[in-house]
Amino acid sequence: MKVGMYYRNDDVRVEEMTVPEIGEGEILVKMKACGICGSDVMEWYRIKKAPRVLGHEVTGEIVKVGKDVKTYKEGDRVFVTHHVPCGECWYCKRGYHSVCKTLRSTNFFPGGFAEYIRVPKINVEKGVYLLPDEISDEDGTFVEPLGCVVRGQRVARIGKGDTVLVIGSGLSGLLHIQLARNKGADRIIATDINEHRLKAARTFGADVVIDAREDIQKKVCEANNGRLADRVIICTAAISAIEQGMNSVDGGGWILFFAMTEPGVKIPFHLFDIWNKLVTITTTYAAVREDNMEAIELIKTGKINVKDMITHVLPLDEIKKGFELVVKGGKAIKVVITP
């Protein structure tokens, strides 16, 4: 079978591998579509384990099931998650599934950018979802990224009446804009330095868009009746953007760090200001079953428009071009790889 083997961002090769054999509790999925995630091009993170087959936003068709598998059958259209929590540890029982050691160690083989994927027993039990007929293979690749956004906004308690500032209007930022609108946010403000992304932010629901090279704090106040934002969602690892976000939260507000920096990066901030304004800072990582189920329902019902976010659909043979598009940014919002 063909796979997209990652060596570094500018070196992704189409190579041959043997179709995986499955065990009694496992399934074999024929990949139908797999999105390229922003984390796939974080070279500092990915290159440590290169060469490897990346890809975790996968939809496909089950072509083989192990004899112990009762829930699924050949021919089922599914979305498969790569990381699943155990559900039994101290962290899972308290709702901190993202810290679960099992979640951080599970995966499917060899990766989503492959014609066939072996899904281990624990992933079959906890990380496979039947894909409704209303969701196409390509649209289904948004289940995991939208699930992460769902989890993040629940953690940050985003809801009715909030003024939400989204720092960075890439794919995650655009999903946050749509979900915040769906949750009843009163005003949504988005920033970026890319003109195309600013236009996309307005298209997908932002009330106000701001070029990030401007005075964000001032612009937010102008757009929000003299107040700063109730909720700030930081969707970029750029230090200047992080500082903008931290300076733009109102008293009693929340800051959600959705994107991550490289390890070791220190962010200076004035603790007194955070303390004095009663600001809550929180983080989020990954998505679990309840998040993904909500994401599926949001896509199925059309409450979140993912179809129009797909800018490129490329065959596996052109995966190198796909990575180049994501790295470059530009007009690419979502790049999906198909067999």
C-alpha positions, -999 to 999 in steps of 0.1 A, spaced: 0 0 0 10 37 -4 18 59 26 29 94 30 62 92 49 72 123 68 109 132 71 105 169 76 81 196 64 97 199 30 104 162 26 72 140 26 76 110 4 51 85 -11 64 51 -1 53 15 -1 44 -5 30 28 -38 36 -9 -37 44 -11 -43 82 -24 -75 96 -51 -72 123 -56 -90 156 -88 -105 171 -101 -72 186 -89 -49 158 -102 -35 126 -87 -26 92 -99 7 78 -94 18 42 -87 55 43 -111 77 25 -99 111 36 -74 125 61 -69 162 70 -35 178 74 -35 192 109 -15 223 119 3 201 144 15 179 115 37 207 103 51 217 137 85 205 126 102 209 160 76 184 174 73 159 145 109 156 134 119 139 166 102 107 156 108 110 118 105 92 95 70 83 103 35 83 88 15 112 102 -22 119 99 -49 116 126 -80 133 111 -92 101 94 -124 89 78 -127 56 61 -144 23 54 -140 -8 75 -127 -36 52 -118 -62 78 -128 -69 114 -113 -92 140 -134 -120 153 -139 -104 187 -153 -72 172 -191 -71 176 -199 -33 174 -187 -27 138 -188 -46 105 -172 -45 71 -186 -17 50 -192 7 79 -182 43 73 -163 55 103 -142 83 118 -113 70 139 -95 89 167 -58 81 173 -56 91 210 -81 76 235 -82 78 273 -85 48 296 -115 62 315 -103 45 347 -73 65 360 -73 94 386 -73 120 358 -101 104 337 -124 101 366 -120 138 374 -125 149 338 -89 155 330 -88 130 302 -61 149 282 -36 141 310 -43 104 309 -12 84 302 -32 60 280 -44 89 258 -9 101 253 4 66 243 -24 52 221 -24 55 183 -33 36 151 -9 22 126 9 34 106 -9 67 105 -37 85 87 -18 92 55 -19 56 44 -42 36 22 -50 11 51 -49 16 88 -49 -9 116 -70 2 146 -59 -14 179 -84 -29 203 -85 0 227 -91 24 199 -118 2 185 -136 2 219 -131 39 227 -123 58 195 -143 47 165 -175 65 155 -200 56 128 -202 84 103 -237 96 95 -248 97 59 -252 135 62 -214 138 66 -191 133 37 -157 116 40 -140 150 36 -162 168 60 -157 140 85 -120 149 88 -132 179 110 -146 157 138 -113 156 157 -103 193 153 -138 205 160 -139 181 190 -108 198 204 -125 232 199 -156 219 217 -136 208 246 -117 241 248 -148 262 248 -164 241 275 -132 245 296 -132 282 291 -170 284 298 -178 303 267 -215 312 263 -243 336 259 -235 373 261 -197 369 259 -175 391 239 -150 366 224 -116 376 210 -100 350 188 -62 356 183 -52 339 150 -78 330 123 -64 298 109 -85 266 109 -88 264 147 -96 301 150 -123 298 124 -138 268 141 -137 287 174 -155 317 158 -183 294 145 -187 275 178 -187 307 199 -215 321 176 -234 288 180 -230 291 218 -246 325 218 -216 348 221 -227 384 218 -197 397 199 -169 380 182 -136 397 173 -109 380 153 -73 389 145 -46 378 120 -19 393 98 -31 373 67 -57 393 47 -73 362 33 -77 347 68 -93 379 80 -118 377 52 -125 341 61 -130 351 98 -157 375 87 -173 350 64 -175 324 92 -190 347 117 -167 373 132 -184 406 138 -151 425 138 -117 416 122 -85 433 132 -51 433 115 -28 419 142 -2 446 134 -26 472 148 -32 481 185 -54 452 194 -62 464 229 -74 497 215 -94 482 187 -111 457 210 -123 485 233 -136 505 203 -155 475 191 -169 465 225 -183 497 240 -151 505 258 -145 471 274 -120 444 267 -129 408 259 -147 385 283 -130 354 266 -97 354 247 -88 323 227 -52 322 216 -48 301 185 -12 309 176 22 303 192 35 337 181 48 355 212 36 389 201 1 375 196 1 358 230 10 391 246 -17 408 226 -43 383 239 -32 386 275 -34 424 273 -69 423 258 -89 404 285 -114 422 307 -119 419 344 -132 386 354 -124 372 319 -108 340 308 -78 333 286 -77 300 267 -43 289 254 -54 267 225 -21 267 206 12 257 221 47 270 219 79 250 217 91 235 250 112 260 270 96 291 256 88 316 284 60 341 282 65 373 303 34 388 319 24 410 347 11 388 375 -4 418 393 -26 426 364 -39 390 361 -45 389 399 -60 424 401 -84 418 372 -94 383 385 -84 368 352 -85 330 347 -59 314 325 -65 279 312 -53 254 285 -68 226 265 -55 196 246 -71 168 226 -107 156 226 -125 126 240 -157 108 232 -182 134 244 -164 162 226 -162 142 193 -199 131 196 -209 168 199 -187 177 170 -203 150 148 -238 164 157 -227 200 150 -214 189 115 -244 167 108 -269 194 115 -250 221 97 -246 242 128 -209 243 120 -200 248 84 -169 228 76 -175 221 39 -166 256 29 -135 255 49 -119 229 27 -97 247 2 -78 218 -12 -84 181 -18 -54 162 -30 -46 126 -37 -20 108 -15 4 110 -44 5 148 -39 9 148 -2 41 167 -4 22 195 -21 -4 193 6 22 199 33 37 228 14 3 244 12 -2 241 50 33 254 58 29 283 35 -5 293 47 -17 319 23 -52 310 10 -51 274 22 -74 268 52 -80 231 52 -61 206 31 -75 171 28 -57 141 15 -76 113 -2 -64 79 -16 
